[in-house]
């Protein structure tokens, strides 16, 4: 492959572009809030749980309100959303996304991402369409990128394959898994994380998208998140993946905020945490509960496998 045709990337930039694409794709998926880590209400709802953190610093009425929101989120399986990711690892202005998503038994996403979603700097398109279905992520490519791959204009990433592939926890697979596991959760999953906190506070009544909502906040340590037993407990597999992500990113705790509407549904969720690279903020607003989500994967002849991207760039620069 001729390197002089890979405008606007430099030789150095192209050598790492494939890796950046995958990490950018993971960030876009993170924005959409897929259920990579937390529960989705499949244990019967928050009100049926009999164990949990002691919640010694939480007013019983506040705890009941957050549990009701978790239960409501667990009974809902789709919504429209608007999300943003700012802080470490994102370009100036961060990345935003809006679209529709479903979780639970049939997780899927169809969203438009604005910002450097593909991690390519000046070469990244202003908007990227992201599809997610059956553990597979597709990201639309612009004409410059597609021209290098016979006009194929979708990048396809098999997330399960990446997570279980070569390179170990310190390689690309580990980085992708980390991005997903540290912040990518459905609404019930994020509330399950909040319910691991010993102290949840009522912040007050605030306006969210033109409607009043009750704001609650709590901080969750890594030990609380990974502890056995109680509300929001992870499976052994989830616990291991989250533990790996915490180790890789240097996370010590999460601050989780929820804004609960009059129907007890969490209309806004926000996570803030600090990594070794700096502070990260992820926020998502939900609307149009129960909306229909239909995702059709792009035609196979228009998709570029991520492995092919790696091989093409490697062959062009000799590894």
LOGU-430752 format. One record per residue (C-alpha): residue number from 0; residue in three letters; chain; x, y, z. Coordinates in Angstrom, 1 decimal, decimal comma, m for minus. Layout:
<nodes>
<node i="NUM" aa="ALA" ch="A" xx="X" yy="Y" zz="Z"/>
...
</nodes>
This chain:
<nodes>
<node i="0" aa="UNK" ch="A" xx="0,0" yy="0,0" zz="0,0"/>
<node i="1" aa="UNK" ch="A" xx="1,4" yy="3,4" zz="m0,9"/>
<node i="2" aa="UNK" ch="A" xx="1,8" yy="5,6" zz="2,1"/>
<node i="3" aa="UNK" ch="A" xx="1,6" yy="8,8" zz="0,2"/>
<node i="4" aa="UNK" ch="A" xx="m2,0" yy="8,2" zz="m0,6"/>
<node i="5" aa="UNK" ch="A" xx="m3,1" yy="8,1" zz="3,1"/>
<node i="6" aa="UNK" ch="A" xx="m3,8" yy="11,8" zz="3,4"/>
<node i="7" aa="UNK" ch="A" xx="m4,4" yy="13,4" zz="5,8"/>
<node i="8" aa="UNK" ch="A" xx="m2,5" yy="11,1" zz="8,1"/>
<node i="9" aa="UNK" ch="A" xx="1,2" yy="11,3" zz="8,6"/>
<node i="10" aa="UNK" ch="A" xx="3,4" yy="8,2" zz="8,4"/>
<node i="11" aa="UNK" ch="A" xx="3,6" yy="8,1" zz="12,2"/>
<node i="12" aa="UNK" ch="A" xx="m0,2" yy="8,7" zz="12,5"/>
<node i="13" aa="UNK" ch="A" xx="m1,1" yy="5,9" zz="10,1"/>
<node i="14" aa="UNK" ch="A" xx="1,0" yy="3,4" zz="12,0"/>
<node i="15" aa="UNK" ch="A" xx="m1,3" yy="3,9" zz="15,0"/>
<node i="16" aa="UNK" ch="A" xx="m4,5" yy="4,8" zz="13,2"/>
<node i="17" aa="UNK" ch="A" xx="m5,9" yy="1,2" zz="13,3"/>
<node i="18" aa="UNK" ch="A" xx="m5,5" yy="1,1" zz="17,1"/>
<node i="19" aa="UNK" ch="A" xx="m7,0" yy="4,5" zz="17,5"/>
<node i="20" aa="UNK" ch="A" xx="m10,1" yy="3,5" zz="15,4"/>
<node i="21" aa="UNK" ch="A" xx="m10,8" yy="0,6" zz="17,7"/>
<node i="22" aa="UNK" ch="A" xx="m10,4" yy="2,6" zz="20,9"/>
<node i="23" aa="UNK" ch="A" xx="m12,6" yy="5,4" zz="19,4"/>
<node i="24" aa="UNK" ch="A" xx="m15,2" yy="2,8" zz="18,5"/>
<node i="25" aa="UNK" ch="A" xx="m15,1" yy="1,5" zz="22,1"/>
<node i="26" aa="UNK" ch="A" xx="m15,6" yy="5,1" zz="23,3"/>
<node i="27" aa="UNK" ch="A" xx="m18,6" yy="5,5" zz="21,1"/>
<node i="28" aa="UNK" ch="A" xx="m20,1" yy="2,3" zz="22,4"/>
<node i="29" aa="UNK" ch="A" xx="m19,4" yy="3,4" zz="25,9"/>
<node i="30" aa="UNK" ch="A" xx="m21,4" yy="6,6" zz="25,2"/>
<node i="31" aa="UNK" ch="A" xx="m24,4" yy="4,5" zz="24,2"/>
<node i="32" aa="UNK" ch="A" xx="m24,6" yy="2,9" zz="27,6"/>
<node i="33" aa="UNK" ch="A" xx="m24,6" yy="m0,8" zz="26,8"/>
<node i="34" aa="UNK" ch="A" xx="m24,9" yy="m3,3" zz="29,6"/>
<node i="35" aa="UNK" ch="A" xx="m21,2" yy="m4,4" zz="29,8"/>
<node i="36" aa="UNK" ch="A" xx="m21,0" yy="m4,4" zz="33,6"/>
<node i="37" aa="UNK" ch="A" xx="m24,1" yy="m3,8" zz="35,6"/>
<node i="38" aa="UNK" ch="A" xx="m27,3" yy="m5,7" zz="36,1"/>
<node i="39" aa="UNK" ch="A" xx="m30,5" yy="m5,0" zz="34,1"/>
<node i="40" aa="UNK" ch="A" xx="m33,1" yy="m5,9" zz="36,6"/>
<node i="41" aa="UNK" ch="A" xx="m33,1" yy="m9,6" zz="35,7"/>
<node i="42" aa="UNK" ch="A" xx="m33,0" yy="m10,5" zz="39,4"/>
<node i="43" aa="UNK" ch="A" xx="m36,6" yy="m9,3" zz="39,9"/>
<node i="44" aa="UNK" ch="A" xx="m36,0" yy="m5,7" zz="40,7"/>
<node i="45" aa="UNK" ch="A" xx="m34,4" yy="m3,7" zz="43,4"/>
<node i="46" aa="UNK" ch="A" xx="m37,3" yy="m4,0" zz="45,8"/>
<node i="47" aa="UNK" ch="A" xx="m36,9" yy="m7,8" zz="45,9"/>
<node i="48" aa="UNK" ch="A" xx="m33,3" yy="m7,7" zz="47,1"/>
<node i="49" aa="UNK" ch="A" xx="m32,8" yy="m8,5" zz="50,8"/>
<node i="50" aa="UNK" ch="A" xx="m29,1" yy="m7,9" zz="51,1"/>
<node i="51" aa="UNK" ch="A" xx="m27,0" yy="m4,8" zz="50,4"/>
<node i="52" aa="UNK" ch="A" xx="m24,5" yy="m2,3" zz="51,6"/>
<node i="53" aa="UNK" ch="A" xx="m25,3" yy="m1,1" zz="55,1"/>
<node i="54" aa="UNK" ch="A" xx="m26,3" yy="2,4" zz="53,7"/>
<node i="55" aa="UNK" ch="A" xx="m25,4" yy="3,7" zz="57,1"/>
<node i="56" aa="UNK" ch="A" xx="m25,1" yy="7,3" zz="55,8"/>
<node i="57" aa="UNK" ch="A" xx="m28,3" yy="7,2" zz="53,7"/>
<node i="58" aa="UNK" ch="A" xx="m31,7" yy="8,5" zz="54,7"/>
<node i="59" aa="UNK" ch="A" xx="m34,2" yy="5,7" zz="54,3"/>
<node i="60" aa="UNK" ch="A" xx="m36,5" yy="7,8" zz="52,1"/>
<node i="61" aa="UNK" ch="A" xx="m33,5" yy="8,6" zz="49,8"/>
<node i="62" aa="UNK" ch="A" xx="m32,6" yy="4,9" zz="49,6"/>
<node i="63" aa="UNK" ch="A" xx="m36,2" yy="4,0" zz="48,8"/>
<node i="64" aa="UNK" ch="A" xx="m36,3" yy="6,6" zz="46,0"/>
<node i="65" aa="UNK" ch="A" xx="m33,1" yy="5,2" zz="44,4"/>
<node i="66" aa="UNK" ch="A" xx="m34,3" yy="1,7" zz="44,7"/>
<node i="67" aa="UNK" ch="A" xx="m37,6" yy="2,6" zz="43,0"/>
<node i="68" aa="UNK" ch="A" xx="m35,7" yy="4,2" zz="40,2"/>
<node i="69" aa="UNK" ch="A" xx="m33,6" yy="1,0" zz="39,8"/>
<node i="70" aa="UNK" ch="A" xx="m36,7" yy="m1,1" zz="39,8"/>
<node i="71" aa="UNK" ch="A" xx="m38,3" yy="1,2" zz="37,1"/>
<node i="72" aa="UNK" ch="A" xx="m35,2" yy="1,0" zz="35,0"/>
<node i="73" aa="UNK" ch="A" xx="m35,1" yy="m2,7" zz="35,3"/>
<node i="74" aa="UNK" ch="A" xx="m38,7" yy="m3,0" zz="33,9"/>
<node i="75" aa="UNK" ch="A" xx="m37,9" yy="m0,8" zz="30,9"/>
<node i="76" aa="UNK" ch="A" xx="m35,8" yy="m2,2" zz="28,1"/>
<node i="77" aa="UNK" ch="A" xx="m35,4" yy="0,6" zz="25,5"/>
<node i="78" aa="UNK" ch="A" xx="m35,3" yy="4,4" zz="25,1"/>
<node i="79" aa="UNK" ch="A" xx="m34,0" yy="7,3" zz="23,1"/>
<node i="80" aa="UNK" ch="A" xx="m30,9" yy="8,8" zz="24,5"/>
<node i="81" aa="UNK" ch="A" xx="m28,4" yy="11,7" zz="24,3"/>
<node i="82" aa="UNK" ch="A" xx="m25,0" yy="11,2" zz="25,8"/>
<node i="83" aa="UNK" ch="A" xx="m21,7" yy="12,9" zz="26,2"/>
<node i="84" aa="UNK" ch="A" xx="m18,2" yy="11,8" zz="27,2"/>
<node i="85" aa="UNK" ch="A" xx="m15,6" yy="14,4" zz="28,2"/>
<node i="86" aa="UNK" ch="A" xx="m12,2" yy="14,3" zz="29,9"/>
<node i="87" aa="UNK" ch="A" xx="m9,1" yy="12,1" zz="29,6"/>
<node i="88" aa="UNK" ch="A" xx="m8,8" yy="10,3" zz="26,2"/>
<node i="89" aa="UNK" ch="A" xx="m11,2" yy="12,6" zz="24,3"/>
<node i="90" aa="UNK" ch="A" xx="m10,4" yy="15,5" zz="22,0"/>
<node i="91" aa="UNK" ch="A" xx="m11,3" yy="19,0" zz="22,8"/>
<node i="92" aa="UNK" ch="A" xx="m15,1" yy="19,2" zz="23,3"/>
<node i="93" aa="UNK" ch="A" xx="m15,4" yy="15,5" zz="23,9"/>
<node i="94" aa="UNK" ch="A" xx="m17,7" yy="13,2" zz="22,1"/>
<node i="95" aa="UNK" ch="A" xx="m21,5" yy="13,3" zz="22,0"/>
<node i="96" aa="UNK" ch="A" xx="m24,1" yy="10,8" zz="20,8"/>
<node i="97" aa="UNK" ch="A" xx="m27,8" yy="10,6" zz="20,2"/>
<node i="98" aa="UNK" ch="A" xx="m30,0" yy="7,8" zz="19,0"/>
<node i="99" aa="UNK" ch="A" xx="m32,0" yy="4,8" zz="20,3"/>
<node i="100" aa="UNK" ch="A" xx="m30,9" yy="1,9" zz="22,4"/>
<node i="101" aa="UNK" ch="A" xx="m32,3" yy="m1,3" zz="23,9"/>
<node i="102" aa="UNK" ch="A" xx="m30,9" yy="m3,4" zz="26,7"/>
<node i="103" aa="UNK" ch="A" xx="m31,8" yy="m6,6" zz="28,6"/>
<node i="104" aa="UNK" ch="A" xx="m32,3" yy="m9,7" zz="26,4"/>
<node i="105" aa="UNK" ch="A" xx="m31,9" yy="m7,8" zz="23,1"/>
<node i="106" aa="UNK" ch="A" xx="m29,3" yy="m5,1" zz="23,4"/>
<node i="107" aa="UNK" ch="A" xx="m28,9" yy="m2,9" zz="20,4"/>
<node i="108" aa="UNK" ch="A" xx="m27,9" yy="0,6" zz="19,4"/>
<node i="109" aa="UNK" ch="A" xx="m28,4" yy="3,0" zz="16,5"/>
<node i="110" aa="UNK" ch="A" xx="m26,7" yy="6,3" zz="17,1"/>
<node i="111" aa="UNK" ch="A" xx="m25,0" yy="9,3" zz="15,5"/>
<node i="112" aa="UNK" ch="A" xx="m21,7" yy="10,2" zz="17,2"/>
<node i="113" aa="UNK" ch="A" xx="m20,2" yy="13,7" zz="16,9"/>
<node i="114" aa="UNK" ch="A" xx="m16,6" yy="14,5" zz="17,7"/>
<node i="115" aa="UNK" ch="A" xx="m13,5" yy="12,4" zz="17,2"/>
<node i="116" aa="UNK" ch="A" xx="m15,3" yy="9,1" zz="17,7"/>
<node i="117" aa="UNK" ch="A" xx="m12,8" yy="7,2" zz="15,5"/>
<node i="118" aa="UNK" ch="A" xx="m9,8" yy="8,6" zz="17,3"/>
<node i="119" aa="UNK" ch="A" xx="m8,3" yy="10,0" zz="14,1"/>
<node i="120" aa="UNK" ch="A" xx="m7,8" yy="13,7" zz="15,0"/>
<node i="121" aa="UNK" ch="A" xx="m8,2" yy="15,9" zz="12,0"/>
<node i="122" aa="UNK" ch="A" xx="m8,9" yy="12,9" zz="9,7"/>
<node i="123" aa="UNK" ch="A" xx="m12,0" yy="11,9" zz="11,7"/>
<node i="124" aa="UNK" ch="A" xx="m15,4" yy="12,7" zz="10,2"/>
<node i="125" aa="UNK" ch="A" xx="m17,6" yy="15,2" zz="11,9"/>
<node i="126" aa="UNK" ch="A" xx="m20,3" yy="12,6" zz="12,4"/>
<node i="127" aa="UNK" ch="A" xx="m20,0" yy="8,8" zz="12,7"/>
<node i="128" aa="UNK" ch="A" xx="m23,0" yy="6,4" zz="12,6"/>
<node i="129" aa="UNK" ch="A" xx="m22,6" yy="3,7" zz="15,2"/>
<node i="130" aa="UNK" ch="A" xx="m24,5" yy="0,4" zz="15,2"/>
<node i="131" aa="UNK" ch="A" xx="m24,3" yy="m2,3" zz="17,9"/>
<node i="132" aa="UNK" ch="A" xx="m25,9" yy="m5,7" zz="17,7"/>
<node i="133" aa="UNK" ch="A" xx="m25,0" yy="m9,1" zz="19,1"/>
<node i="134" aa="UNK" ch="A" xx="m21,6" yy="m8,0" zz="20,5"/>
<node i="135" aa="UNK" ch="A" xx="m20,6" yy="m6,5" zz="17,2"/>
<node i="136" aa="UNK" ch="A" xx="m19,9" yy="m2,8" zz="16,6"/>
<node i="137" aa="UNK" ch="A" xx="m20,1" yy="m1,1" zz="13,2"/>
<node i="138" aa="UNK" ch="A" xx="m18,8" yy="2,5" zz="12,7"/>
<node i="139" aa="UNK" ch="A" xx="m19,3" yy="4,3" zz="9,4"/>
<node i="140" aa="UNK" ch="A" xx="m16,2" yy="5,4" zz="7,5"/>
<node i="141" aa="UNK" ch="A" xx="m15,7" yy="8,5" zz="5,4"/>
<node i="142" aa="UNK" ch="A" xx="m14,7" yy="8,5" zz="1,8"/>
<node i="143" aa="UNK" ch="A" xx="m11,0" yy="9,0" zz="2,5"/>
<node i="144" aa="UNK" ch="A" xx="m10,8" yy="5,9" zz="4,7"/>
<node i="145" aa="UNK" ch="A" xx="m13,2" yy="3,8" zz="2,6"/>
<node i="146" aa="UNK" ch="A" xx="m11,0" yy="4,5" zz="m0,5"/>
<node i="147" aa="UNK" ch="A" xx="m8,2" yy="2,5" zz="1,1"/>
<node i="148" aa="UNK" ch="A" xx="m10,5" yy="m0,5" zz="1,4"/>
<node i="149" aa="UNK" ch="A" xx="m12,2" yy="m0,8" zz="m2,1"/>
<node i="150" aa="UNK" ch="A" xx="m15,0" yy="1,5" zz="m1,1"/>
<node i="151" aa="UNK" ch="A" xx="m16,1" yy="m0,4" zz="1,9"/>
<node i="152" aa="UNK" ch="A" xx="m17,5" yy="2,2" zz="4,2"/>
<node i="153" aa="UNK" ch="A" xx="m18,2" yy="0,4" zz="7,5"/>
<node i="154" aa="UNK" ch="A" xx="m15,7" yy="m0,8" zz="10,1"/>
<node i="155" aa="UNK" ch="A" xx="m16,7" yy="m4,0" zz="11,9"/>
<node i="156" aa="UNK" ch="A" xx="m15,4" yy="m4,9" zz="15,3"/>
<node i="157" aa="UNK" ch="A" xx="m16,3" yy="m8,2" zz="17,0"/>
<node i="158" aa="UNK" ch="A" xx="m16,1" yy="m7,1" zz="20,6"/>
<node i="159" aa="UNK" ch="A" xx="m16,2" yy="m10,6" zz="22,1"/>
<node i="160" aa="UNK" ch="A" xx="m13,3" yy="m11,6" zz="19,9"/>
<node i="161" aa="UNK" ch="A" xx="m11,3" yy="m8,5" zz="20,8"/>
<node i="162" aa="UNK" ch="A" xx="m11,9" yy="m9,0" zz="24,5"/>
<node i="163" aa="UNK" ch="A" xx="m10,7" yy="m12,6" zz="24,2"/>
<node i="164" aa="UNK" ch="A" xx="m8,0" yy="m12,1" zz="21,6"/>
<node i="165" aa="UNK" ch="A" xx="m4,3" yy="m11,9" zz="21,8"/>
<node i="166" aa="UNK" ch="A" xx="m2,5" yy="m9,1" zz="23,5"/>
<node i="167" aa="UNK" ch="A" xx="m3,7" yy="m9,7" zz="27,1"/>
<node i="168" aa="UNK" ch="A" xx="m4,9" yy="m7,1" zz="29,5"/>
<node i="169" aa="UNK" ch="A" xx="m2,2" yy="m4,7" zz="28,5"/>
<node i="170" aa="UNK" ch="A" xx="m3,0" yy="m4,8" zz="24,7"/>
<node i="171" aa="UNK" ch="A" xx="m5,7" yy="m3,4" zz="22,5"/>
<node i="172" aa="UNK" ch="A" xx="m8,2" yy="m6,0" zz="23,6"/>
<node i="173" aa="UNK" ch="A" xx="m7,7" yy="m5,0" zz="27,2"/>
<node i="174" aa="UNK" ch="A" xx="m8,1" yy="m1,3" zz="26,4"/>
<node i="175" aa="UNK" ch="A" xx="m11,4" yy="m2,0" zz="24,6"/>
<node i="176" aa="UNK" ch="A" xx="m12,7" yy="m4,1" zz="27,5"/>
<node i="177" aa="UNK" ch="A" xx="m11,6" yy="m1,4" zz="30,0"/>
<node i="178" aa="UNK" ch="A" xx="m13,5" yy="1,3" zz="28,2"/>
<node i="179" aa="UNK" ch="A" xx="m16,6" yy="m0,9" zz="28,1"/>
<node i="180" aa="UNK" ch="A" xx="m16,5" yy="m2,2" zz="31,6"/>
<node i="181" aa="UNK" ch="A" xx="m15,6" yy="1,0" zz="33,6"/>
<node i="182" aa="UNK" ch="A" xx="m18,6" yy="3,1" zz="32,4"/>
<node i="183" aa="UNK" ch="A" xx="m20,7" yy="1,3" zz="29,9"/>
<node i="184" aa="UNK" ch="A" xx="m23,9" yy="0,3" zz="31,6"/>
<node i="185" aa="UNK" ch="A" xx="m27,6" yy="0,4" zz="31,0"/>
<node i="186" aa="UNK" ch="A" xx="m29,7" yy="2,6" zz="33,4"/>
<node i="187" aa="UNK" ch="A" xx="m30,4" yy="m0,3" zz="35,8"/>
<node i="188" aa="UNK" ch="A" xx="m26,7" yy="m1,1" zz="35,8"/>
<node i="189" aa="UNK" ch="A" xx="m25,6" yy="2,4" zz="36,7"/>
<node i="190" aa="UNK" ch="A" xx="m28,2" yy="2,5" zz="39,5"/>
<node i="191" aa="UNK" ch="A" xx="m27,0" yy="m0,8" zz="40,8"/>
<node i="192" aa="UNK" ch="A" xx="m23,5" yy="0,7" zz="41,0"/>
<node i="193" aa="UNK" ch="A" xx="m24,9" yy="3,7" zz="43,0"/>
<node i="194" aa="UNK" ch="A" xx="m26,7" yy="1,3" zz="45,3"/>
<node i="195" aa="UNK" ch="A" xx="m23,3" yy="m0,1" zz="46,3"/>
<node i="196" aa="UNK" ch="A" xx="m22,5" yy="3,2" zz="48,0"/>
<node i="197" aa="UNK" ch="A" xx="m22,8" yy="3,4" zz="51,8"/>
<node i="198" aa="UNK" ch="A" xx="m24,0" yy="7,0" zz="51,6"/>
<node i="199" aa="UNK" ch="A" xx="m26,4" yy="8,4" zz="49,0"/>
<node i="200" aa="UNK" ch="A" xx="m27,5" yy="12,0" zz="49,3"/>
<node i="201" aa="UNK" ch="A" xx="m30,5" yy="14,0" zz="48,1"/>
<node i="202" aa="UNK" ch="A" xx="m29,2" yy="17,0" zz="46,2"/>
<node i="203" aa="UNK" ch="A" xx="m32,5" yy="18,6" zz="45,5"/>
<node i="204" aa="UNK" ch="A" xx="m35,2" yy="19,3" zz="42,9"/>
<node i="205" aa="UNK" ch="A" xx="m33,7" yy="20,4" zz="39,5"/>
<node i="206" aa="UNK" ch="A" xx="m35,0" yy="20,8" zz="35,9"/>
<node i="207" aa="UNK" ch="A" xx="m34,0" yy="18,3" zz="33,3"/>
<node i="208" aa="UNK" ch="A" xx="m35,1" yy="18,9" zz="29,8"/>
<node i="209" aa="UNK" ch="A" xx="m38,0" yy="21,0" zz="30,9"/>
<node i="210" aa="UNK" ch="A" xx="m39,3" yy="18,8" zz="33,6"/>
<node i="211" aa="UNK" ch="A" xx="m38,6" yy="18,6" zz="37,4"/>
<node i="212" aa="UNK" ch="A" xx="m36,5" yy="15,7" zz="38,6"/>
<node i="213" aa="UNK" ch="A" xx="m35,1" yy="14,7" zz="42,0"/>
<node i="214" aa="UNK" ch="A" xx="m31,3" yy="14,6" zz="42,1"/>
<node i="215" aa="UNK" ch="A" xx="m29,4" yy="12,0" zz="44,1"/>
<node i="216" aa="UNK" ch="A" xx="m25,7" yy="11,4" zz="44,4"/>
<node i="217" aa="UNK" ch="A" xx="m23,2" yy="9,0" zz="45,9"/>
<node i="218" aa="UNK" ch="A" xx="m19,6" yy="7,9" zz="45,7"/>
<node i="219" aa="UNK" ch="A" xx="m18,7" yy="4,2" zz="45,2"/>
<node i="220" aa="UNK" ch="A" xx="m15,2" yy="2,9" zz="46,0"/>
<node i="221" aa="UNK" ch="A" xx="m13,6" yy="0,1" zz="44,0"/>
<node i="222" aa="UNK" ch="A" xx="m13,9" yy="m2,1" zz="47,1"/>
<node i="223" aa="UNK" ch="A" xx="m17,6" yy="m1,4" zz="47,4"/>
<node i="224" aa="UNK" ch="A" xx="m18,2" yy="m2,1" zz="43,7"/>
<node i="225" aa="UNK" ch="A" xx="m16,3" yy="m5,4" zz="43,7"/>
<node i="226" aa="UNK" ch="A" xx="m17,5" yy="m6,7" zz="47,1"/>
<node i="227" aa="UNK" ch="A" xx="m19,5" yy="m10,0" zz="47,2"/>
<node i="228" aa="UNK" ch="A" xx="m23,2" yy="m9,9" zz="48,2"/>
<node i="229" aa="UNK" ch="A" xx="m25,7" yy="m7,2" zz="48,3"/>
<node i="230" aa="UNK" ch="A" xx="m27,5" yy="m4,9" zz="45,8"/>
<node i="231" aa="UNK" ch="A" xx="m26,0" yy="m4,6" zz="42,4"/>
<node i="232" aa="UNK" ch="A" xx="m23,6" yy="m7,5" zz="43,0"/>
<node i="233" aa="UNK" ch="A" xx="m21,5" yy="m8,5" zz="39,9"/>
<node i="234" aa="UNK" ch="A" xx="m21,1" yy="m12,0" zz="38,6"/>
<node i="235" aa="UNK" ch="A" xx="m17,6" yy="m13,5" zz="38,9"/>
<node i="236" aa="UNK" ch="A" xx="m17,0" yy="m12,8" zz="35,2"/>
<node i="237" aa="UNK" ch="A" xx="m18,1" yy="m9,2" zz="35,6"/>
<node i="238" aa="UNK" ch="A" xx="m16,1" yy="m8,7" zz="38,7"/>
<node i="239" aa="UNK" ch="A" xx="m12,9" yy="m9,9" zz="37,0"/>
<node i="240" aa="UNK" ch="A" xx="m13,5" yy="m7,7" zz="34,0"/>
<node i="241" aa="UNK" ch="A" xx="m14,2" yy="m4,7" zz="36,1"/>
<node i="242" aa="UNK" ch="A" xx="m11,2" yy="m5,5" zz="38,3"/>
<node i="243" aa="UNK" ch="A" xx="m8,9" yy="m5,6" zz="35,2"/>
<node i="244" aa="UNK" ch="A" xx="m10,3" yy="m2,3" zz="34,0"/>
<node i="245" aa="UNK" ch="A" xx="m9,8" yy="m0,6" zz="37,3"/>
<node i="246" aa="UNK" ch="A" xx="m6,2" yy="m1,8" zz="37,4"/>
<node i="247" aa="UNK" ch="A" xx="m5,5" yy="m0,7" zz="33,8"/>
<node i="248" aa="UNK" ch="A" xx="m7,0" yy="2,8" zz="34,2"/>
<node i="249" aa="UNK" ch="A" xx="m6,1" yy="3,5" zz="37,8"/>
<node i="250" aa="UNK" ch="A" xx="m9,6" yy="4,1" zz="39,0"/>
<node i="251" aa="UNK" ch="A" xx="m10,2" yy="4,4" zz="42,7"/>
<node i="252" aa="UNK" ch="A" xx="m13,9" yy="5,4" zz="42,9"/>
<node i="253" aa="UNK" ch="A" xx="m16,9" yy="6,6" zz="40,9"/>
<node i="254" aa="UNK" ch="A" xx="m19,3" yy="9,5" zz="41,7"/>
<node i="255" aa="UNK" ch="A" xx="m22,7" yy="8,5" zz="40,4"/>
<node i="256" aa="UNK" ch="A" xx="m25,6" yy="11,0" zz="40,0"/>
<node i="257" aa="UNK" ch="A" xx="m29,1" yy="10,3" zz="39,1"/>
<node i="258" aa="UNK" ch="A" xx="m32,0" yy="12,5" zz="38,3"/>
<node i="259" aa="UNK" ch="A" xx="m35,4" yy="10,8" zz="38,8"/>
<node i="260" aa="UNK" ch="A" xx="m38,6" yy="11,9" zz="37,1"/>
<node i="261" aa="UNK" ch="A" xx="m42,1" yy="11,8" zz="38,4"/>
<node i="262" aa="UNK" ch="A" xx="m42,6" yy="8,3" zz="37,0"/>
<node i="263" aa="UNK" ch="A" xx="m39,6" yy="7,0" zz="39,0"/>
<node i="264" aa="UNK" ch="A" xx="m37,5" yy="6,6" zz="35,9"/>
<node i="265" aa="UNK" ch="A" xx="m33,9" yy="7,9" zz="35,8"/>
<node i="266" aa="UNK" ch="A" xx="m34,1" yy="10,7" zz="33,2"/>
<node i="267" aa="UNK" ch="A" xx="m30,4" yy="11,5" zz="33,6"/>
<node i="268" aa="UNK" ch="A" xx="m27,4" yy="9,6" zz="34,8"/>
<node i="269" aa="UNK" ch="A" xx="m23,9" yy="10,8" zz="35,2"/>
<node i="270" aa="UNK" ch="A" xx="m20,6" yy="9,1" zz="36,2"/>
<node i="271" aa="UNK" ch="A" xx="m17,5" yy="10,9" zz="37,1"/>
<node i="272" aa="UNK" ch="A" xx="m14,2" yy="9,2" zz="37,9"/>
<node i="273" aa="UNK" ch="A" xx="m10,5" yy="9,7" zz="37,7"/>
<node i="274" aa="UNK" ch="A" xx="m8,1" yy="7,6" zz="35,7"/>
<node i="275" aa="UNK" ch="A" xx="m4,3" yy="7,6" zz="35,4"/>
<node i="276" aa="UNK" ch="A" xx="m4,8" yy="10,0" zz="32,4"/>
<node i="277" aa="UNK" ch="A" xx="m7,1" yy="12,4" zz="34,2"/>
<node i="278" aa="UNK" ch="A" xx="m10,8" yy="13,0" zz="35,0"/>
<node i="279" aa="UNK" ch="A" xx="m13,6" yy="11,5" zz="32,9"/>
<node i="280" aa="UNK" ch="A" xx="m17,3" yy="12,5" zz="32,9"/>
<node i="281" aa="UNK" ch="A" xx="m20,0" yy="10,4" zz="31,2"/>
<node i="282" aa="UNK" ch="A" xx="m23,6" yy="11,6" zz="31,1"/>
<node i="283" aa="UNK" ch="A" xx="m26,7" yy="10,2" zz="29,4"/>
<node i="284" aa="UNK" ch="A" xx="m30,3" yy="11,5" zz="29,2"/>
<node i="285" aa="UNK" ch="A" xx="m33,2" yy="9,1" zz="28,5"/>
<node i="286" aa="UNK" ch="A" xx="m36,5" yy="9,8" zz="26,8"/>
<node i="287" aa="UNK" ch="A" xx="m39,2" yy="8,1" zz="24,8"/>
<node i="288" aa="UNK" ch="A" xx="m39,2" yy="5,0" zz="27,0"/>
<node i="289" aa="UNK" ch="A" xx="m40,1" yy="1,8" zz="25,3"/>
<node i="290" aa="UNK" ch="A" xx="m39,3" yy="3,1" zz="21,8"/>
<node i="291" aa="UNK" ch="A" xx="m38,8" yy="0,5" zz="19,1"/>
<node i="292" aa="UNK" ch="A" xx="m35,2" yy="m0,3" zz="18,3"/>
<node i="293" aa="UNK" ch="A" xx="m34,4" yy="m2,1" zz="15,0"/>
<node i="294" aa="UNK" ch="A" xx="m30,8" yy="m2,5" zz="14,0"/>
<node i="295" aa="UNK" ch="A" xx="m29,9" yy="m4,1" zz="10,7"/>
<node i="296" aa="UNK" ch="A" xx="m26,2" yy="m4,9" zz="10,2"/>
<node i="297" aa="UNK" ch="A" xx="m24,6" yy="m3,4" zz="7,1"/>
<node i="298" aa="UNK" ch="A" xx="m24,1" yy="m5,7" zz="4,1"/>
<node i="299" aa="UNK" ch="A" xx="m21,0" yy="m7,9" zz="4,4"/>
<node i="300" aa="UNK" ch="A" xx="m19,5" yy="m6,6" zz="1,2"/>
<node i="301" aa="UNK" ch="A" xx="m19,4" yy="m3,0" zz="2,7"/>
<node i="302" aa="UNK" ch="A" xx="m17,7" yy="m4,0" zz="6,0"/>
<node i="303" aa="UNK" ch="A" xx="m14,0" yy="m3,9" zz="6,7"/>
<node i="304" aa="UNK" ch="A" xx="m13,0" yy="m6,3" zz="9,5"/>
<node i="305" aa="UNK" ch="A" xx="m10,8" yy="m4,7" zz="12,1"/>
<node i="306" aa="UNK" ch="A" xx="m8,2" yy="m7,4" zz="11,7"/>
<node i="307" aa="UNK" ch="A" xx="m7,9" yy="m6,4" zz="8,0"/>
<node i="308" aa="UNK" ch="A" xx="m7,3" yy="m2,8" zz="9,0"/>
<node i="309" aa="UNK" ch="A" xx="m4,5" yy="m3,9" zz="11,2"/>
<node i="310" aa="UNK" ch="A" xx="m2,9" yy="m6,1" zz="8,6"/>
<node i="311" aa="UNK" ch="A" xx="m3,2" yy="m3,5" zz="5,9"/>
<node i="312" aa="UNK" ch="A" xx="m1,4" yy="m0,8" zz="7,9"/>
<node i="313" aa="UNK" ch="A" xx="1,1" yy="m3,3" zz="9,2"/>
<node i="314" aa="UNK" ch="A" xx="2,0" yy="m4,5" zz="5,7"/>
<node i="315" aa="UNK" ch="A" xx="2,3" yy="m0,9" zz="4,5"/>
<node i="316" aa="UNK" ch="A" xx="4,9" yy="m0,1" zz="7,2"/>
<node i="317" aa="UNK" ch="A" xx="6,5" yy="m3,4" zz="7,8"/>
<node i="318" aa="UNK" ch="A" xx="4,9" yy="m4,0" zz="11,2"/>
</nodes>
